[in-house]
């Protein structure tokens, strides 16, 4: 099973990615991040059973560096998406 961290999980691309992941048996979410939407982020964390969450760009790098993530999906707008690289 591949482990995925989704940066920008509360945006349209991140939410679409999580929808796809929820229908697959070979992917597990291990990290989530959002810019501001704490309410949706907490619901996603509960649904996907992960404690690795971050709010704001200052914590974005932390979620991108989760050691057990095989895949990091960057669904963040603009230059902020380059920070984890």
N, C-alpha and C positions, 0 to 999 in steps of 0.2 A: 504494500500500500504506500503510495506517494503522499508525503505531507506537504501542505501548501500554506503559505502565509500570504494574505491578501492586504495590500496597502491601498487605502482608499475604498474600503469595503462598503461604505454607506452611499457612495456615488452611483450613478447609473451603470457604469462598467463593472464596478465592484459587486453591485447587487446582482447583475446579470451573471457574473462569474460564480457567485455563491449559489445562484439558482441552478446552474449547470452542475456544480459540485454536489449539490444535495441529491441529484438524481444518479450520481455515479457511485459505485461501490469501491472503486480503487483509489479514491482521494480522501484525505482527512485534513480538515482545517486546523492548523496549529497556532496561527497568529492573525490578528485583525487590527487595522488602524483606521482612524477617521480624523478629519480635520476638526470638526466641531460637533457633529451629531452624536452626542453621548447616548441618547435614548435608543436610537437604532443600533448603535454599536453594542450596547449591553444586551439587546434582544438577540443579535447575531451571535454573540459570545455564548449566550445560554443555549441557543439552538445547536451550535456546532461544538459545544462543550470545550471551550478553550478559555484559559485564564490569561493568555498572552495578548493583551490589548493595549492600544496606545491612542491617545487623543492629542492632536496638534502635531505640527511639523517637528518640534523638538524631540518627540518620542518616536518619530517615524523610523529612524535608523535602528532603534532597539528591536522593533518587530521585524525589520528586514534582516537582522543578524541572528535570528533564532537558529541555534545550532542544528536542531533536528528537522528543519524545513528543507525539503528537497527542491521545492519550487517557490519562488517569490514572484507573485503577480503584482506588477506596479500599475495600479489604476488611478494614479494621482495626476492632477492637471498641472501642466506647465513644468517649470524648472524645479519645482518641489519634488517631482518624481526622480530627479537626478541625484538628490541627496543620498539615498541609500546606496548608490553605486560607488 
